[in-house]
């Protein structure tokens, strides 16, 4: 009987945790939710990240193709 009670309590805690997670997810995607949390980047931060991606990371990924135009056309 005690084992069954313990299992029921454990199962209840798991269900409560899942319910809390679902509530949090619906709150994030709700209509009244503002996107002012740190999970969202500001437009200026996004622009800085985009500039870094374009100027540094993409150019570093394709150094062999940038000098030879006959290779870059099939790649594109």
C-alpha positions as CSV (number, residue, x, y, z in Angstrom):
1,X,0.0,0.0,0.0
2,X,2.8,2.4,0.9
3,X,4.6,1.6,-2.4
4,X,1.5,2.4,-4.3
5,X,1.1,5.7,-2.5
6,X,4.8,6.5,-3.2
7,X,4.3,5.7,-6.9
8,X,1.2,7.8,-7.1
9,X,2.9,10.7,-5.5
10,X,5.9,10.4,-7.8
11,X,3.6,10.2,-10.8
12,X,1.7,13.2,-9.6
13,X,4.9,15.2,-9.3
14,X,5.9,14.3,-12.9
15,X,2.5,15.3,-14.2
16,X,2.7,18.6,-12.3
17,X,6.1,19.3,-13.8
18,X,4.8,18.6,-17.3
19,X,1.8,20.8,-16.6
20,X,4.1,23.7,-15.5
21,X,6.2,23.2,-18.6
22,X,3.1,23.4,-20.8
23,X,1.8,26.5,-19.0
24,X,5.2,28.2,-19.5
25,X,5.2,27.3,-23.2
26,X,1.7,28.7,-23.7
27,X,2.6,31.8,-21.8
28,X,5.6,32.4,-24.1
29,X,3.4,32.0,-27.2
30,X,0.4,33.9,-25.8
31,X,-1.0,37.1,-27.3
32,X,-0.2,39.3,-24.3
33,X,3.4,38.2,-24.1
34,X,6.0,40.9,-24.8
35,X,9.2,39.8,-26.5
36,X,11.4,41.8,-24.1
37,X,13.2,38.9,-22.6
38,X,16.8,38.3,-23.2
39,X,15.9,35.3,-25.4
40,X,15.1,37.8,-28.2
41,X,17.8,39.9,-29.8
42,X,17.3,43.6,-30.4
43,X,17.4,44.8,-34.0
44,X,20.8,46.4,-33.4
45,X,22.2,43.2,-31.8
46,X,20.8,41.2,-34.7
47,X,22.5,43.6,-37.2
48,X,25.8,43.2,-35.4
49,X,25.5,39.4,-35.5
50,X,24.5,39.4,-39.2
51,X,27.4,41.7,-40.1
52,X,29.8,39.4,-38.3
53,X,28.3,36.3,-40.0
54,X,28.6,37.9,-43.5
55,X,32.0,39.6,-43.1
56,X,33.9,37.0,-41.2
57,X,32.3,33.6,-41.0
58,X,31.0,33.1,-44.5
59,X,34.2,34.5,-46.1
60,X,36.3,32.2,-43.9
61,X,34.3,29.2,-45.0
62,X,34.8,29.6,-48.7
63,X,38.4,31.0,-49.2
64,X,39.2,28.7,-52.1
65,X,36.1,29.5,-54.1
66,X,36.2,33.3,-53.8
67,X,39.3,33.7,-56.0
68,X,38.1,31.4,-58.8
69,X,34.9,32.6,-60.3
70,X,34.4,29.4,-62.4
71,X,34.0,27.4,-59.2
72,X,31.7,29.8,-57.3
73,X,29.0,29.8,-60.0
74,X,28.3,26.1,-59.8
75,X,28.4,26.4,-56.0
76,X,25.8,29.1,-55.9
